[in-house]
Amino acid sequence: MKAEVRRAKEEWINDHCREIQDGFETNNTRKSFQSLRELTTPNSNRISTIKDKNGEVVTSKEDIEKRWTEYAKELHNYHIKTDRNILTTLSIVHQLPIQTEHQTLHAVKLLRQ
């Protein structure tokens, strides 16, 4: 895994170097200096690795986005198993008579004594 991360970092550096060189060759200094700034500015964020379902490390931006989409869909498509006994119990509870405010206050007073 470390070798794969090292390879990805080296590829990222090479891409930025190509962008800097292309920017200077086409007189696009803004592009060159932006790439140079990205290369030389220290990154305070830690890079966390993302793995697919098979445990393989995902490095490309498109694959990372696909994995996050897949993960979110799995989270939201969670099926809850219902117990029919609970549903019948709930329907019985709803059939109980509703207490009035006076009855509730009276019960609270009795509990305080």
C-alpha positions as CSV (number, residue, x, y, z in Angstrom):
1,M,0.0,0.0,0.0
2,K,2.9,2.4,0.8
3,A,4.4,1.8,-2.6
4,E,1.0,2.6,-4.2
5,V,0.7,5.9,-2.3
6,R,4.3,6.8,-3.1
7,R,3.6,6.1,-6.8
8,A,0.4,8.2,-6.7
9,K,2.3,11.1,-5.0
10,E,5.1,11.0,-7.6
11,E,2.5,11.0,-10.4
12,W,0.9,14.0,-8.8
13,I,4.2,15.9,-8.7
14,N,5.0,15.0,-12.3
15,D,1.6,16.2,-13.4
16,H,2.2,19.6,-11.7
17,C,5.6,19.9,-13.2
18,R,4.2,19.3,-16.7
19,E,1.5,22.0,-16.0
20,I,4.2,24.4,-14.9
21,Q,6.3,23.7,-18.0
22,D,3.3,24.0,-20.3
23,G,2.2,27.2,-18.7
24,F,5.6,28.8,-19.2
25,E,5.8,27.5,-22.8
26,T,2.4,29.0,-23.6
27,N,3.1,32.3,-21.7
28,N,0.4,31.4,-19.2
29,T,2.3,32.4,-16.1
30,R,-0.8,32.4,-13.9
31,K,-1.3,28.6,-14.5
32,S,2.3,28.0,-13.9
33,F,2.5,29.9,-10.6
34,Q,-0.7,28.3,-9.3
35,S,0.7,24.8,-10.0
36,L,4.0,25.9,-8.4
37,R,2.2,27.2,-5.3
38,E,0.3,23.9,-5.0
39,L,3.6,22.0,-5.1
40,T,5.5,24.2,-2.6
41,T,2.8,25.1,-0.1
42,P,2.8,22.6,2.8
43,N,-0.4,20.6,3.0
44,S,-1.7,20.4,6.5
45,N,-4.4,17.9,5.7
46,R,-3.8,14.3,6.3
47,I,-4.5,12.0,3.3
48,S,-6.7,9.2,4.2
49,T,-6.9,6.1,2.1
50,I,-10.2,4.9,0.7
51,K,-10.8,1.3,-0.1
52,D,-13.4,-0.3,-2.4
53,K,-15.6,-3.2,-1.3
54,N,-12.8,-5.7,-2.1
55,G,-10.3,-3.9,0.1
56,E,-8.3,-2.4,-2.8
57,V,-7.0,1.1,-2.4
58,V,-8.7,3.6,-4.6
59,T,-6.5,6.5,-5.8
60,S,-8.1,8.2,-8.8
61,K,-10.6,11.1,-8.2
62,E,-13.3,9.5,-10.3
63,D,-13.0,6.1,-8.5
64,I,-13.1,7.9,-5.1
65,E,-16.3,9.7,-6.1
66,K,-17.9,6.5,-7.3
67,R,-17.0,4.8,-4.0
68,W,-18.5,7.6,-1.9
69,T,-21.6,7.5,-4.0
70,E,-21.8,3.7,-3.6
71,Y,-21.3,4.0,0.2
72,A,-24.0,6.6,0.5
73,K,-26.5,4.5,-1.4
74,E,-25.8,1.6,0.8
75,L,-26.4,3.7,3.9
76,H,-29.7,5.0,2.6
77,N,-31.0,1.7,1.3
78,Y,-30.8,-0.1,4.7
79,H,-33.8,-2.3,5.1
80,I,-35.4,-2.5,8.6
81,K,-37.0,-5.8,9.5
82,T,-40.3,-5.2,11.3
83,D,-41.8,-7.4,13.9
84,R,-45.6,-7.8,13.5
85,N,-46.1,-8.3,17.2
86,I,-44.8,-4.7,17.9
87,L,-47.2,-3.4,15.3
88,T,-50.2,-5.1,16.9
89,T,-49.1,-3.9,20.3
90,L,-48.9,-0.3,19.0
91,S,-52.4,-0.5,17.7
92,I,-53.7,-1.7,21.1
93,V,-51.9,1.3,22.8
94,H,-53.6,3.7,20.4
95,Q,-57.0,2.3,21.5
96,L,-56.5,3.2,25.1
97,P,-58.5,6.1,26.5
98,I,-56.8,9.5,26.4
99,Q,-56.2,11.0,29.8
100,T,-57.4,14.6,30.4
101,E,-55.2,17.2,31.9
102,H,-57.1,17.1,35.2
103,Q,-56.6,13.4,35.5
104,T,-52.8,13.7,34.7
105,L,-52.3,16.5,37.3
106,H,-54.2,14.4,39.9
107,A,-52.0,11.4,39.1
108,V,-48.8,13.5,39.5
109,K,-50.0,14.9,42.9
110,L,-50.6,11.3,44.1
111,L,-47.1,10.3,43.0
112,R,-45.6,13.3,44.9
113,Q,-47.2,12.2,48.2
